[in-house]
Amino acid sequence: MESRYTPADIEPKWQQVWMQQGLNQTSEDSSKEKFYALSMFPYPSGDLHMGHVRNYTIVDVIARLKRMQGYRVLNPMGWDAFGLPAENAAIERNIHPAKWTQQNISQMRDQFNQLGISFDWEREIATCSPDYYRWTQWIFLEFFKAGLAYQKDATVNWDPIDQTVLANEQVDADGKSWRSGAIVERKQLRQWFLKITDYAEQLLTDLDQLTGWPERVKLMQANWIGKSVGAYLEFPIVGMAENVAVFTTRPDTVYGVTYVVLAPDHPLTQRVTTPDRQAAVDAFAQEVSTQTELERTAEDKPKRGIPTGGTAINPFTGEEIPIWIANYVLVEYGTGAVMGVPAHDVRDFVFAQQNELAIVPVIIPEDGDAAAPLTAAYTESGVLVNSAEFDGMPSPAAKQAVIQKAEKAGWGNARIQYRLRDWLISRQRYWGAPIPIVHCPNCGAVAVPDAELPVKLPEDVEFSGRGASPLAKLDAWVNVLCPTCGTPAKRETDTMDTFMDSSWYFLRYPDAKNDHAAFDRTKINDWMPVDQYVGGIEHAILHLLYSRFFTKVLRDRNLLNVSEPFQRLLTQGMVQGKTYKNSRTGKYVIATQIKDLTTPIDPETGDQLEVVYEKMSKSKYNGVAPGDVIKKYGADTARMFILFKAPPEKDLEWEDADVEGQFRFLNRVWRLVTEFAPGSGARSQGSLSKPEKELRRSIHIAIKEVTEDLQGDYQFNTAVSEMMKLSNALSDATLKDSPVYAEGIETLLRLLAPFAPHIAEELWHQLGHTDSIHTQPFPILDSSALVADEMTIVIQVMGKTRGTIQVPAQADKDAIEQAARNSDAARRHIDGKAIKKVIVVPGKLVNFVVG
């Protein structure tokens, strides 16, 4: 009776055995080279989706491969468990965030085990555990002691109904609160920041060290940091002893400045506004305060402003210029003011035309005419005109000359500026790590002593979703004595941004159970940096930037040696599902409601539906539950499909037919092995026969190709293709009792083991082995097996293929030509004809040109 492949019988059995035997635990054998494999840890939402399956399967293949290659491997898992969704669940479901989070963690842990992911669960962490956030608080205090954590007033999104601060993602495209629906206001509140700007240059220049990162990710980070080289210039305010300070990358255009613009909430706005303009300025500032940053700065949004009545002096021309306020200038960016050069800036040109402001050209092309009318902003380099002593000077030289004049006259200086802003970490929420600061009326902001950490979240909390943070309402928790002087004081009631938790979690894994320190320096320096990091492109900027920042600060605090946390980075593509969309209404339709999927029609409107592949989501009705796939085909099939369908960095389109294809392949492997009689391949005496050599060559070609595919860029899809070729070669082989066939069977299983760990383990044991296949060495190439005794030569006559011949692998051109002349394939077409020319391409072909 034929043995059948039934994943449901195999997979749970081996998952339990691996757990009992501790096969997934991290080896501490220091004689082995280390390999730290890491996937971005998930938010515990309760259910895995196919994006999770792809991310964690990729890392698992790498981890299993490296173990088989002799490395000691760290492949940990944890949970990014703080954040607003859990607090929302508390409000909506009347359940404590901790309980809801732990339920989700337990469920997702079980799902990871069903997939056969070889995580070292002994090192599991959850950011909401006091054992973890104690050290998040301790690290915050390291920043505080280093002068890198501070408070200042900042403009935030304010919900006037719920009376609470909103993160940017809680404000919809119409500028309304996600919860109350109120128009969100911009409001000044005192907030905590980290001085990431102190590390801007390091974060930028050290990108050059990251040779294992995708270039597009490094470019995204460089653009976010946004280094600009230019000048800081001051424009004196008429009638005041103050100046309007601006930063510009085009000091060569300063003679064309015809106005300056302040942010509506700039500290100078009220002071420069004249009494007759006060009401209009206040009304405009109030209107702008309700707009999001995107509304104010997006290219396609109108640029609006009004005059303040105040004036400044362009120190280079001596002329008075008006001071305006405008919606596109943000107080948080640069100096909160810009100089208007309408002749040489597209936005300024439009703004000046709208508001009838002067436009003065000061740069023209080298062959340009200074008297020619200006119909659009000229933004390129050129030569200066209308610029006093700088007339005729090329733009690059003029930049330096203008800066030198400003420095000499005291009007400004050269400056490097960054787009990067300091990191606002305050959150007016409950479910986050409390900021470990006590506010004392005598001592100011005082650090909670290390011995009193963690500052725990109180459990008896009311979740209303309205008003101040739940922590601010707990008088018994808020009111404490100052740790320094004993005066009655108050705790900080803000909690930390969840990026604080995820910016150092990779440092906790090597020493996850340490209750005396965040991590042991020796262990960290042993395991860091992470050798391979895998995660979504959506984290290419903030998470990776903050993690790099943390690593550099902790290095400077003498807590670790490395400067960059992640040596190699793989950003996997999305998993997309077939989606049925009504392009007229924009609505998505469930496939089960469509009568004929070949010509899909909207059952409600009768419109023809568009069939597209989009990222899987519940709202698009295009998701595939991993549990359903595992139940029908097994975890190994799900893994194989995810790995085979597309290169890891590309988007993957889910197709049921391709899942079936991988299931058939695993069944073919099952039959190959179960029909093979273990022991029948005992090595015989003597050299290998020609068919044996050919089969062994196929085996080692597979080893070579799969090994190369699993280096560097990890092309899992082509590695699976090579295993399919090997299985075909074994299926076609006639020497089932040969030792080479036995070598091929075991090689196929060892190549397959990182990809489909359950079936590989089961079949390995069916061959009579008692130890785990995952403790076996990964197959090693025998280069001599690739050397063929013979080579195939194509015979062509007048460029047309007429057949092939076999010649000795060492044959030279003369021998190849002679063999070709004597072959039946050639003689049928050249006998009796004059041979005008013979073209021999060694190792490939012989072409006869006949008369």
N, C-alpha and C positions, 0 to 999 in steps of 0.2 A: 504494500500500500504506500502511495507517494506521501512523503512528509510534507506538511503544509506550513507556510509561514503565517503565523497568527500573532501580530504584535501585542494583542491584549494579554496573551499568555507569557510573553517574553519580557516586555518592558518593565512592568511593576516588579517582577522577580529580581531583575538585575539592579534596579534602582535601590531596592532594599539591601541587596548584597553589598553594593558599593558603599552604602551608608554604614553598614555594620563593620565592614573592613577598613573604613576610613580612607578609601582610595582617593578621595577628593581633597584630603587635608594637605596643607602646605608642608613640604619637606624642609627640614632645617639643616640638611646635609650641606655644610659650608664648602665641601670639596667640589660640589656641582656649581656650575655657572647659574646665576639667578635669571629668572624671567618673570617680570611683573606684568600680567595681562589684566586689563581693567576695562570694564564697560561703565558708561555713565549710569549712576544708580537711579532707579525710577521713583516717581511719586507713587505711594501705595493707594491706587485708585480702586482696587478690588478685583480687577480682571486684567489679565494680559491681553494685549491686542497684537496683531501681526507685526507691527513695528517693533514691539518688544521681542517677539520671536526672532526677528532678523538680527537685531542688535546683539542679543545674548547668545544666539547660535554662532554668530561670527566669532565672538570672543572665545566661546567654548571650543570650537575647532582649533583655534590658535593655542589655547591652553593645553588641550589634549595632545596636540602635535608636539609641543615643546617638552612635555613630560616624556613622551616616547623618544624624543631626541636627546634625552639625558639631562635636561635642565631641572632645577628645583623651581617650581612654578607657584606663584601667588595669584590666585584667581578668586577674589572675594566678592561679596555682595552685601549691600545695605539699602537703606531706605531714606529718601529725601522727604521726611515725614512731617515737617512743619509746613505751615502755609494756610492761605485763606480757604481753600476748598473744605478742609476739615472743620473749620469754624462755621462755614456755611451749612455743612451737614449737621452740626450741633444745633444750629438755629432751626433748620427745616425738619430734622428728624427727632429733635429732643433727645439727643444722645451726646455724651461727652466726647470731645474730639479725640481724646486718648483711646477710648474704647472703640470708636469707629475706625481709627487708624490701625489699632492692633488686629482687629477683625480682618481688615483688608490685607495687612501684612501676612497673616497666617494663610489666607486664601491664595495670595500670589506666590508665596513660598512653595505651597503644594503644586501649583501650576509649573513653576520652574523645575521642580523635581520630576514632574511628568515628562518634561521635555528632555530630561537627561542632562541638564546643565551641571557641570562639575564644579559648582561653587564650594568653597571652603566655608561651610556654615558655622564653623567654630569661631570665625572672625566677623560674624554678622553684626552690623551696627544699625541703629535707627536714630536719626538726628533729634527726635523728640524725647529720647531717653535722657534722664538726668545724668547718666553715666557718660553720655556724649556731650550734651550741651554745657555741662560743667566746664569742659575744655574749650568749647566755643567761646564761653565767657572769659576763660583764662587768656585765650588768644586775643580777644578784644582788649583786655587789659594790657597785654603786651604792646598793642598798638597805642593805647592810651599813654602808657609810660614813655613810649618813644616819641610822643607828640604827634602821632599820626591819626588820632581820633579826637574830634572836637565837635562842639556845638555852634551853630549859627542860625540866624533867621533865614528861612528859605521859602520860596514860593511853591505852594503845593495845591493839589486839586482838593477842593472842599465841597462836600455835599451839604447844602444849607438846611435840608430837611433832617437827614440822619445825623447831622452835626459831627461828621467824621472825615478824616483824610482818606482820599482814594488813590490807589496806585494808578498809573497811566492806563493799564489794561482794564481798569474798572470804569473807564470813561468811554462811551461808545462814539461812533463816528459823528454823531450829531451833538457831541459835547454834553451828553446827559449821563447821570449816574446810572450804573448798571442795576442798582437795587430800587432806589426811590423814584427814578425817572426825572429828578430835578435837574435843571441846568446847573452844571458844575461851575463853581467860582474858583478863581485863583486867589490864594490867601497866604499871608506871611505867617509861618509858624517856626518855633525853635526846634531844630532837628539835629540829629547826629550824623556826622560825615567821617569818612576815612580819606586821608590825603593821598589818593592814588596818583594825583598829579605830580607828587614828588618823585614818582618812579616812571613818569611818562617817557623820558628819553631811554631809560633802560629797557622798558617794555617794547619800545620801537626798535632799537638797535639789536636787541637780542633775538629778534625774529630771524636774523640771519643765521643763528645757530640751529634753527629748527628745520634741518634739511629733510626730516622725515614727515613734515606737515604738508598738506596740499597747498599749493601756491595761492589758490583763491581764498583760503582761510587766513593766511598770513596777510594778504592784501586787505581783507575785510578788517582785520585788527589794525593794520597800519592806517587805514582810512578813518577808523573810529578814533584812534589816538590823534590823528590829524595835525601833524607838525606843520607849522607855517613859519617861514623866515621873513621878517619884515621890520617894521618900525613902530615904536610907541611914540605918538605925537600928542601934544597938548594945544588946545585952542582956547585962549583966554576968553572969559565971559565978560561982556561989556557991563560995567557998573558993579562988578563983583571981584573979589580977590581969588576966585576959583577958576579952574579950567575944565573944559570938556576933554577927557582923555579918550583916545581911540587907538586901535591897532590896525595897521594896514600892511598888506603884502605888496602894495604898489605905491611906495613913497615917491616914485617918479611922476605920479599924477597929482601931487599935492597942490600945484598951482591951479588945478582945475576944480578944487573944492569950492562949491558955491553954497553949501548948507551943511549942517550937522543934524543928526537924528538921535534922539534918546529913546530908550525903552520907556513906555508909559509909567512904569513903576521904578524908574531910575531915581536914586536919592536926589539928583539935581532937578528933576522935573518940576516939582512944586516951587523950588527956589527961583528958577528962571522964568516961571510963568508970570506974565503981567496981569494986574487985576482985571483988565477988560477981557482977558482970555481964560480966566480961572474956571468959569462955569463950563465952557466948551471942553477944556482940557480934562476936567473931572469927569464929565459925561463920557468922553472918549475912553479914558482910562478904565472906567467902570464897564463899558461895553467890551473892551479888549480882555478884561479879567475873566470874562465868561468863555473865552475862546481857548481851545486846546493849543498846545505847541504846534501840532501838525497843521491846524487851521491857519495859524499865523505865518508859518514858514514854508509851506508847500509851494512848489513852483507854480502850480495852477491856481493858487488862491490870490485874490486881489490884494495889492499892497496899498494900504490906506494910512493916512496920517493927517495931522493938523498942526499949525504953528502955535508955539507957546507965547509968542510975543517977545521972547528974549532973543538976544543976538550974541554972537561970538565973533572973534577976529581970527581970520586966517593969518597966522604970523608971517607966512612967506610972502603974501601979497599986501598985507596991512589992511585989507578990506573987511568991512563988517559983513557977516553972513548970518542968515536966520537960523534959529534953533527950532526944530520940529520934534514931535513925537510920532511914532508909527507903530503899527501892529507887528511888523516883521522883525523888529529889534527886540531881543530878549535880554533881560537884565542878567541872566545867568551865564550868558555867552560873552566871552571876551571882556571888554570894559563896560558892556551894556550901552554902548554908543558907537555910531559909525559916521564916517565922513562921506558926504554925498559928492561923487564925481560923475555926474550924469553923462559926460562925453565919453567915458571909458568904462562904464559898468552898465550892463543891460538893465538890471533892476532899477538902478538910479536914473537911467535915461527915461524909462517909462514913468517913474514917479515924478521926475522933474517936468515932463510934458503934461502929466495930469494936473499938476499943481502950479504950472507956469513959473517954475524956478529956472534960474539962469543955467545955461549949458555952455561951458567954455572948453574948447578943444585945446589940449596941451601936448598931445602926442599924435604924430602922423606917420604913415609908412615912409620908408627911406626915400622913395621917389614920389611922395605925395605932395599935394598942394595945400598949404596952410589956409588959403582963402576959400577952398572948396566948401560948399554947404554940407553940414553934417546931417545925414538922414537916419543914422543908427549909431549905437555906441561902438567905438573902435577899441577892442579889448586886447589887441596884440601888442607886442613890443614894437618900437620904432625909434624916431628921433623926436626930441622935445622942441616945442614951440610955445610961445606965450609964457615962458618960464624963466624970465630974467637971465641971469648969467649962465643958466643951464641950456639955453637955446642951442639946438644943433647937436646936443650930446645924445649918444645912443642910450636907450632905456636901461640896460644892465649897469652901465657906468653911472648913469644919473641916480639910480637907486642909492648907491653908496655915497655919492656926492651930496645928495639931499640929506641923508642921515648924518653925515659929517657936519653939515651946516647946522642941523637941528641940535646936535650934541654941543657944538661950540656956542650956539646962542642960548642953550638951555631950554629948547622947545621940545626935546624928546631924545630918543636914543634907539640904537639897534635892539631888536628883541626877537626871541623865538617864542612862539605861542602854540598852544595845543588846543585842539577841539575837545579833548578829553576833559571832563569836569570831575571834581571830587565826588566820591560815591556816597549818596544819601542812603543810610542803612536803617533809619527809623521807620517803624511801622506801628500805627496806633491800633494794634490788634492783640488778642490774647495768645493765639496758638503760634508762638515763636519763642526763641530764647530771650529771656529778660535781659536787658542791658544792665550789667552789674555796677551801677553807679548810684551813689546816694548824694542828694543835693542838700548841702548844709548852708544855712544863712551866714555862717562865719567862714567856712573853709571852701565854699563853692562846690564844684563837682569832685566827689571823693570816690576813689576805687573801693569796691567791696574787697576786704582782705581775702587772699587766696584760701585761707583756712575756712572761710564761710561760703565758699563755692561748693555746689551750685546754688545760685539764687533760684529756688524752685518755683515753678508755676503753682499757685494755689489751686486746689481742685474744686472747691466750693464756689463756683462762678456762675453768674446768670448771663445767658447769651440772648440778647435782645436784637442785636444787629443794628442798634441805633445808639446815637450819642457817643460819649467818650469810650475809650478802651475799657473793657471789663475790669482790667487791673486797676484803673484809676478810681473805680468805685469801691475798692476794698480798703477801707481805712486801716484795718488791723495789719494789712500787708504793706501798705504805703508808708505808714508812720513808723519810723525807726529812729535810733540814735545815731549820730554821726560817728563813724568808725574812728575818726581822728580826735575829735574834741568832746564827744559825748552830748552835744547839743541836740535837741529834738530836730529831726530832719525828715526828708521824704525820699523814698525810692524813686528811681526813674521808672515810669510806667510804660515807656515805649519798649517794644520787642524788636529783635533784629530781623532785617531782610533775610529771607531764606537762602539767598546767595552766600551769606556768611557761613552757613552750614556746609554748603557744597564746595566752598573754596578751599577746604582743607581735609575733606573726608578721606582722600587717598593717602593722607599721612597717618591716619588712625589705623588703617587695616594692618600694617605690618606689626602693630603692637596693640591690638584692639581690646585686650583685657587689662591693660595697665591702669590701675586705680591710683597711681602716685604721680603720673605725668600724662600729658597729652600723647606722648610717644617717647620711646627711648632713642636717644641720639644715635647710638650704635646701630640699632635695628633699622632706623630710617636711612642712614647713610649706606647700609648694606643693600636695601631693597630699592631705594629711589635712584634715578627717576623711573617712572612707569615706562616700560619698554614698548607696550602697545596699548593705546587708548582708543576706544571705539564709541562713537555717539553721533547724535543727529546734528546736521548742519545748522539747525536753529540755535545751537549753543556755541556757534563759532566765534561769537564776539564776547558777550558778557561773562558767561561762566568760565571760559578759557582765559580771558583777560584777568578776571578776579583771582583765579587759581594761580596764575603766573605772578600776580602782585603779592599774594599771600606768601608764596614760596620765597620770593626775594626779600620780603620783610623778615620772615623767620630766619632766613640765612643771615641777614644783617644783625639779628638778635642772637646770633651764634647758637641757634638751635638745630641747624642742619647745614649740610655742605653744598647741596645742589642749588643751581640758579634757575633751572627750568624743570617743571614737574613732569612733562610728558615728552618722551623722546620721539615717538612716532604717533601719528594721529590718522585714524581712518574715519571719515564721515560718511556713514552709509546712507543710501538713498531711501526714499519713502516706499512703502508698499501701497500700491494703488489697486482699486477694485473697479470692475465694470459698473458704470453709473448711467442711469437713465434720467435725462434732464430735459425739461420743457424750456427751451431757450427763450420762448416768448414770455413766460411767467417767472422763469428763474427757479421754479420748484423742481424738486427731485421726486421720482416715483419709485415705489418698491417693485422689484422685478416680479414678485408673485402676483401683483395686481395687473400685470400686462398679459394679455391673451396670447399674443404671438411675438416672441422675442426677436424673430428675424425681421419683422417690420413693426417695431414698437410704437404703440399709440397711447397717448395719455387717456386713461379711462374716464377722466372727468371732463376734459376739454375737447378731446378728439384730435388734438395736435399731434403731429409727427414728433417723436422724441429723439433727441440727440443722444447717441451712445458714445461715451467718453470714459477714459480712465482717469480717476481722481483719487487723491489720498483717502484711504479708508476712514470713514467716520459714521457714527450713528445717524447724524442728520442727513447724510446722503444715501442712506440705506444700501451701502455697498461694502459693508464690513463682513469679514469671515472670522468666526470665532475659532481661536486655536483649539479649544476643547472639542469642537465638532470634528475638526480635521484629525485630531489625535484619536478620537473614538472610532472614526471610520477607517483611517489608514495607518495610524500609529505615529508616534513622535518622530521616528527616524525618517519616515516619508515626508513629514512636514519640514524637517531640517534639510533633507536633500533637495526638496523643491526650492526652498528659500535660498539655498546656496547655488543651485544650478541655473535658476531662471535668468539671472542677470549678474554682471560684475557688481561687487558690493557697494561701490560708490554711485551706481546708477539706480534710478527708480525701477521698481519691480512691478510688473503687471500680473495680477493674480489670474491664473487660468486653471480651471478644474481639470482640463485635459492634461495639462503638464504635471499636475499632482498625480494623476493616474499613471503617467509615464514613469515617474520616479518609483511609484509603488510596484509597477511591473519590473523595473530594473532590480529592485531589492528582492523580488520573488525569483528572478533569474539567478541572482547570486545565491539565494537559498537552495535552489535546485542543484546548482553547480556543486555546492559543498556537500549537501546531504546525499547526493548520488555518488560522491567520491568515496572510495573505500580507504579509510585511514590505514597507513602502513603498507599499502600496495605500492607506494612509491619509494620503497627502500632502494638506496643508491646501488646501482649495478657497477661492475668493473668495466673499465675501458672508456673510450672517448664517446662523446655524444654523437648521435646520428644527426643527419641534416635536418629532419623535422624538429628534433629536440633543440638544436641550435637556433632554429627560427623562432620556436616558442620562447626560448630563454631570452632571445633578443627582444621579443615583444614585452616580456616581463620587465626587463631592465629599461626599455624605452619608457614604460609606464612609470617606473620609479623615478627616472630622470625628469620626466615632464611634470609629474605631480609635485616632486620636491621643488622644482623651479617655480611652479605656480603658487606654492605656499611660502615663497620668500618675497620680501619687499612689498609688493602691492596686493598680495593675496588674491589671486584670480581663482576663486573657488569653483566658478562655473566651468572653466576649462580643465581643472583638476578632475572634476566629476566626469567630464567627457573622456579623459584619459583612462579612468577606471572602467568606463563602459567599453572602451576599445579592448582593454585587457580581458574583460569578461567575455567579449566576443571571440577573442583569440583562444581563450580556454574552451569555449563552447565548440569551436571549430576543430580543436586539436583531436587527433586520433589516438594519441599515445596516453591514454588515461592511466596506465600503470607505470608511467615514467617518473623518475624522481624530479624531473623538470616540471611536470604537471603538478606534482605535490608542492613544489616551490612556488608555482604560479598561484595555486589556491591560497596558500598561507600569505603570500605577498598581497594578493587582492584584499584579504581580510584586514591585514595590518594597514594598508593604504586607506581602507574604508573606515577604520575604527574611529578616527576623530570626527568623521562626518555622521556616521550612523552607528553610535556606540553600542546600542542594545543588540542589534542583529549580529554585529561583528563579535560581540562577547559570546553570544549564544552559539554561533557557529564555530568559534574558536574552541569552545568546550566540547562541542560535538565531534571535533577532530581528535579528542582525547587529551587535550591540555587541561591541567588543573589550576594553573595560575591565570590571572587576568590578562587579556590581550592588551589592556591599557598600561601594563607594566612592561610590555615587550618593546624592543627597540624599533623605531621606525625603519622601514626598509632602506638599505644603503646600496647605492649604485655600484655595480661591478662593470667598469668601463670596458673590460675585455669582452663582455657579452654583447656589446654594441657593434663589435667588429665583425662584419659579415665575411664569410668565405667567398661568396659570389655577389655580383651586383647585376642588376637588371639594366639592359641597354635597349633603348627604343630604336627600331629600324625604320628609317624614313627614305622614301624615294621621291625626289622632287618636292620635298616638304610634307608629303603625305605619309602618315604612319601606316606601316605595313605589318607590324608585329614586334615582338621583343625576343631577346636572347639573354641567356645567363653566361657571364664570363667570370673568370677568377677576379677576386677583389683587387689583386695586385697587378692586373694586366695593364701594359702601357698602351699608348695610342696605336702603335703598329699592330699589337696583338688584338686589340679591339676591332680595328679595321678588317684584319684578316678573318676574324670570327664572324664579323658581319657579312663579308663577301661570301663566305661559305654557308651562311644560313639559308634555310628554305624560304624564309620570309623575304629575303633580298633577292635570291636567285630567280624567283618567279617573275620579278619585275625588271631585272637588269641583264639577264642572260640574253646574249645576242645584240645588246645595245652598247653603244660607245659611252664609257664612263668619263665625263668631262672633268668632274671634280668630286672629291670625297671630303665631307666635313665631319670631323670627329670631335665631339664634346665629351671628354672623359667622365665616366660616371653617369652620363645621361643618354646620349644618342649618337647615332651615325646617320648622316644624310647623304644619299647618292644623287648627284646631279648628272643626268644622262642626256645624250643627244637624241 
